[in-house]
Amino acid sequence: MEPVEINAGAWYLRGLRADDRVDDRPALADLGEHRPGYVADCAARWESDQRYSWAVCEPTTGELLAEVTLDPATRVIEVRVRPGQEEAGRTGAEAVGRFAEAML
């Protein structure tokens, strides 16, 4: 499956990116994620249906505020949030839960 965008009201969720338009790696570093190939690994896991990951973003800037992951086999949802962005993470996790219920 390719990354699915989700509208979560005050935030939107999209696949992680590291390209010439959007680079989530600095924000991921704030979450403690420093592996250079992490974004590419996440894309590969989407493609193989092993794990889905979303950037929970501020809609006007596209800035990553939190990351939500879903294991499609177990439906386990995990959340990592940047400092002060707990509400974005919680809302993102709820939206992913609804996605899992509807699509899996």
N, C-alpha and C positions, 0 to 999 in steps of 0.2 A: 504494500500500500504506500502511496505517496503521502507526505505530511498533509494533514487536514487543518484548515484554519477554523477557529471557533470564536464566535463573538460572545464575550462574557460581560456584557454591559459596559462598565467603566473601563474594562481592559479587553484586549483581544489576545488570542493565543495563535501562534504560528510555529512552524518548524524552525529549529535553530539555523542560523546563517553565519557565514564567514565569507563574504564576497566583496566586490567593489562597491556595493550599495549599502550593505548592512554587515557589521561585524560584531557578533555577540561575545567574542572571546574576552574582551576586557570585563564585561559584566559577569561572565562565567567565572573569571578569576576572582571576583568579589565573593563568589559562592564557594571558592576553594578549588575550582576546577582549572587545573593548569596543564592538562595533557594537550599537546599541540594538535593531535588528530581527533579530538573529542567530537567536534561538530561533524566531521566526515563519518566518524563511527556511528553517530546518532542517525545520520541519513541512511547509512547501510542497514542499520537495525530496523528503520521504518520499512525499507524495501523488502527485508526478509521477514517482516512481522514478528521480530523478536522483542522489540521494545519501542514504544512511541514516546517521543519527547517534544515538549512545547516550551517556547519562550512565552511567558506571560508579559505582555508589553503595554506600555503607556501608549494610547492610541495616537496622540499627536506627534510624538517623536519616534515611536517604534522602539524605545529603550527597553531592554530586558530588565524586568523587576524581579522575576522569579522563574524557576524552571519546574515544570511538572512532568513526571514520567509515568507511563502506564505499561505494565507487563500484560500483554493481551491474553496470555495463557492463564494467569492467576488473577488478573484484574487488580493487582496491587498497584496503588498510586503512591508515588513519593513526591515530596515537594522540597525545594531548596529556595530560600528567599534572601534577597539582599536586605541589609539592615533597614528597618522601618517599613518594609513592604509586606508585612504579614497578611494584610487584608487582600492584596493582589494574589498572594500565594494561595490563600484559603479559597478565594473566588475561583481561581484557576483550577484548583483541585476539584471543586464542586462541578465545574463545567466539564472537566475530563470524566468525572464520574457519570454524568448524564450521557456523554459521548459513548462511554463503555456500555451503559445500559441499552442505548439505542442501536449501536453498531456491532457489538460483539455477541 
